[in-house]
Amino acid sequence: MNRMENTVGLRINTNIPAMTALRNLNINDEQLQGVTTRLSTGLRINTAGDDPAGLVISEALRAHISGLGQAIKNTQDAVNMAKTAEGALNEVSRLILSLRSLAIHAANTAVVDATQLQADQSQVRSVLQSIDRIATHTSWGTKKLLNGSAGTTAGITRTDLVNSMYIGGEFAGQPVADGPITIAQVTQATQTTTGPLATVFADSTALVNAGTFVLNGTTFTVQAGESLADVTAKINEQTDTTGVTASIVPNGAGFSIDLTSVKYGSNFPISYLETSDILNGGAAANPVAGTDAVYTVTTNVQPSGTATETFTGGQGAGVDGLTLTSSSGNKMVISVAGNNNAAATVVGQLSVGTMNFQIGALAGQNVGFSIPSFFAKDMGTNAVPGKSLADIDLTTSQGAQDAIRIIDDAVSGVSLLRGDLGSFQANFLESTTRSLSIAQENMTASESTIRDADVAKEMTDFTKVQILRQSGMAVLAQANQSAQSVLTLFGR
């Protein structure tokens, strides 16, 4: 039996060897490009395609590392704040100790005369003024540290009326104190509106005259055959641009369109213009603006008991709430329901004295520290019933004895707080800083293992791919040249 054998002939139309060489050369070029990118950036993962799973993991690590870095800065800021407070308390302690010397001197009634007692009492008043000055002015930025308002928190109980509230350390020019927050409406903040436009239609299906009108700078074209409902929908499609919604409302025996701003206040007017009778009888509607809100907010302050501030404003979308501010920088965001609430209403509770520090990279990783008020009236209150450091009277024998007891109680209170503050600083904040630094270092190492390029390996690959590319170029040249051997089959 004869057997057919496949043979490979010489071809010039299709150069298969050249195609093979070119394909491999392209592969080598892609590998060379990848190695070059990794070497130039120092990263193994430059795009998601390099390692999708590794990218997801490393991005999560990067986010946590960034959070750790900021947490370290937060903790260092907290340490500096604690040092500021402790430095001021050190001076308060020194002043109180000087009061004790005066009290001991005044208690020596056998040799001290009335003139000396008056001199001692005059010096007491001067020292107490210095203590109150330190309590008033010691601050970290704008945050008061020793007036009892550090870490003010406004907790909202009527979330249906008030979305949020910020009250700083001062309210109506006085330090704030724990107590309820009450709001009362002075004038209602209305949404801006033109009221019903003039043209009256039988119902929502009635046809609107063709033409063009301009609403808050946006041009609308009404085509022949469009109904009142169609035009209303067309206006509402552009609400994000115009800031206005349209609704069909009763108007006498028929219906018309009512335009309403989606934002409160005088900063958001509505302007409507038409040159032929479309929705407003061919006339321009005068620009109409809403009124700004005016509310009073009342809460507890020191030392007068309560104070009231006026909050005004007219910005914010109706669905998000209306932002109101006071002259002292306090802020309140009321809801749509709150905008319509006229009666004085308790909406929350103001808590002061607890400073919250975010000392971790995750939510909930925070710690609080309380610094009470260090006004003279708030110190030494546990020694003599009804009396404090501010009530010291050295002009009588009993007053001098009471002063010693009051001062000793004040010294004890300041010392205990300084000890707590020092322990918080050294054993918590500084320790946390060291712990966070270690965590950041180790997590960065983990992220580096995933993301960074192994330069030694990449250089090995770079050398290999370069050689392969040069070899591929040479082979491709040979493959292109091989077809010319066919010419030898032709005689000369």
WOBELZI-V890868 format. One record per backbone hydrogen bond with DSSP energy under -1.0 kcal/mol. CO is the residue of the C=O (numbers start at 1). NH is the residue of the N-H. E is the energy in kcal/mol with one decimal. If there is no record, write none. Layout:
# WOBELZI-V890868
<<CO,NH,E> <CO,NH,E>>
This chain:
# WOBELZI-V890868
<<14,16,-1.2> <15,19,-1.9> <16,20,-2.4> <17,21,-2.4> <18,22,-2.5> <19,23,-2.6> <20,24,-2.2> <21,25,-2.1> <22,26,-2.4> <23,27,-1.9> <24,28,-2.3> <25,29,-2.2> <26,30,-2.3> <27,31,-2.3> <28,32,-2.5> <29,33,-2.4> <30,34,-2.3> <31,35,-2.6> <32,36,-2.5> <33,37,-2.3> <34,38,-2.4> <35,39,-2.4> <36,40,-2.5> <37,41,-2.1> <38,42,-1.9> <42,453,-2.2> <47,50,-1.4> <51,55,-2.7> <52,56,-2.0> <53,57,-2.2> <54,58,-2.8> <55,59,-2.6> <56,60,-1.8> <57,61,-2.0> <58,62,-2.7> <59,63,-2.3> <60,64,-2.0> <61,65,-2.8> <62,66,-2.7> <63,67,-2.1> <64,68,-2.5> <65,69,-2.3> <66,70,-2.0> <67,71,-2.5> <68,72,-2.3> <69,73,-1.7> <70,74,-2.9> <71,75,-2.6> <72,76,-2.4> <73,77,-2.4> <74,78,-2.3> <75,79,-2.2> <76,80,-2.2> <77,81,-2.5> <78,82,-2.6> <79,83,-2.3> <80,84,-1.9> <81,85,-2.4> <82,86,-2.7> <83,87,-2.3> <84,88,-1.8> <85,89,-2.4> <86,90,-2.0> <87,91,-1.3> <88,92,-2.1> <89,93,-2.8> <90,94,-2.0> <91,95,-2.3> <92,96,-2.4> <93,97,-2.2> <94,98,-1.6> <95,99,-1.5> <96,100,-1.7> <97,101,-1.6> <98,102,-1.6> <99,103,-2.6> <100,104,-2.8> <101,105,-2.2> <102,106,-2.6> <103,107,-2.0> <105,108,-1.0> <107,109,-2.1> <108,111,-1.5> <108,112,-1.4> <113,117,-2.0> <114,118,-2.3> <115,119,-1.9> <116,120,-2.6> <117,121,-2.6> <118,122,-2.3> <119,123,-2.0> <120,124,-2.1> <121,125,-2.2> <122,126,-1.7> <123,127,-2.4> <124,128,-2.8> <125,129,-2.0> <126,130,-1.7> <127,131,-2.3> <128,132,-2.5> <129,133,-2.1> <130,134,-2.4> <131,135,-2.4> <132,136,-1.9> <133,137,-2.5> <134,138,-2.1> <138,145,-2.4> <140,143,-1.9> <143,140,-2.9> <146,374,-2.6> <150,353,-1.3> <153,351,-3.1> <155,349,-2.6> <158,161,-1.5> <158,162,-2.6> <161,335,-2.5> <164,333,-2.7> <166,331,-2.2> <169,176,-1.9> <171,174,-1.3> <174,171,-2.9> <175,302,-3.5> <179,350,-3.6> <181,347,-2.6> <181,348,-1.2> <182,298,-2.8> <183,345,-2.7> <184,296,-2.9> <187,294,-1.4> <190,265,-1.2> <192,261,-3.5> <201,255,-2.7> <203,206,-1.5> <204,229,-2.4> <206,228,-2.0> <211,222,-3.4> <213,220,-3.1> <214,273,-2.1> <215,218,-1.9> <218,215,-2.7> <220,213,-2.2> <222,211,-1.7> <223,226,-1.7> <226,208,-2.8> <227,231,-2.2> <228,232,-2.2> <229,233,-2.2> <230,234,-2.1> <231,235,-2.2> <232,236,-2.1> <233,237,-1.5> <235,238,-1.2> <236,239,-1.2> <238,242,-2.8> <239,243,-3.1> <243,262,-2.2> <245,260,-2.6> <247,258,-3.0> <249,256,-2.4> <251,254,-1.9> <254,251,-2.9> <255,201,-3.4> <256,249,-2.7> <257,197,-3.2> <258,247,-1.9> <259,194,-1.4> <260,245,-3.0> <262,318,-2.6> <263,192,-1.0> <265,268,-1.3> <270,288,-1.9> <271,216,-2.7> <272,285,-1.5> <273,214,-2.9> <279,199,-1.5> <280,283,-1.5> <285,272,-1.1> <288,270,-2.3> <293,313,-1.4> <294,186,-2.9> <294,187,-1.6> <295,311,-3.6> <296,184,-2.3> <297,309,-2.4> <298,182,-2.6> <299,307,-2.2> <300,177,-2.1> <301,305,-1.3> <305,301,-1.2> <307,299,-1.9> <309,297,-2.7> <311,295,-3.1> <312,325,-2.7> <313,293,-2.9> <315,323,-2.5> <316,264,-1.4> <317,321,-1.9> <322,334,-2.4> <324,332,-2.8> <325,312,-2.5> <326,329,-1.6> <330,326,-2.2> <331,166,-3.2> <332,324,-3.5> <333,163,-2.6> <333,164,-1.3> <334,322,-2.8> <335,339,-2.0> <338,341,-1.2> <345,183,-2.5> <347,157,-2.5> <347,158,-2.1> <348,181,-2.6> <349,155,-2.7> <350,179,-2.0> <351,153,-3.3> <353,371,-1.4> <355,369,-1.9> <357,367,-2.1> <362,365,-1.6> <364,366,-1.7> <365,359,-1.4> <367,357,-3.3> <369,355,-3.0> <375,378,-1.8> <376,379,-1.2> <379,389,-2.5> <384,387,-2.1> <388,391,-1.7> <389,392,-1.3> <396,400,-2.0> <397,401,-1.9> <398,402,-2.8> <399,403,-2.2> <400,404,-1.8> <401,405,-1.6> <402,406,-2.8> <403,407,-3.1> <404,408,-2.4> <405,409,-2.0> <406,410,-2.3> <407,411,-3.1> <408,412,-2.3> <409,413,-2.3> <410,414,-2.6> <411,415,-2.6> <412,416,-2.5> <413,417,-2.0> <414,418,-2.6> <415,419,-2.6> <416,420,-2.7> <417,421,-2.9> <418,422,-2.7> <419,423,-2.5> <420,424,-2.6> <421,425,-2.2> <422,426,-3.0> <423,427,-2.4> <424,429,-2.6> <425,430,-2.9> <428,432,-2.6> <429,433,-2.3> <430,434,-1.9> <431,435,-2.4> <432,436,-3.1> <433,437,-2.1> <434,438,-1.9> <435,439,-2.4> <436,440,-2.8> <437,441,-2.2> <438,442,-2.6> <439,443,-2.6> <440,444,-2.2> <441,445,-1.9> <442,446,-2.0> <443,447,-2.4> <444,448,-2.4> <445,449,-2.0> <446,450,-1.4> <447,451,-2.8> <448,452,-2.2> <451,44,-3.2> <451,45,-1.5> <454,458,-2.7> <455,459,-2.7> <456,460,-1.8> <457,461,-2.5> <458,462,-2.7> <459,463,-2.4> <460,464,-2.3> <461,465,-3.0> <462,466,-2.3> <463,467,-2.1> <464,468,-2.5> <465,469,-2.6> <466,470,-2.5> <467,471,-2.8> <468,472,-2.8> <469,473,-2.4> <470,474,-2.0> <471,475,-2.7> <472,476,-2.7> <473,477,-2.0> <474,478,-2.1> <475,479,-2.9> <476,480,-2.3> <477,481,-1.5> <478,482,-1.8> <481,484,-1.4> <482,485,-1.8> <483,486,-1.6> <484,487,-1.6> <485,488,-1.4> <486,489,-1.9> <487,490,-1.2>>
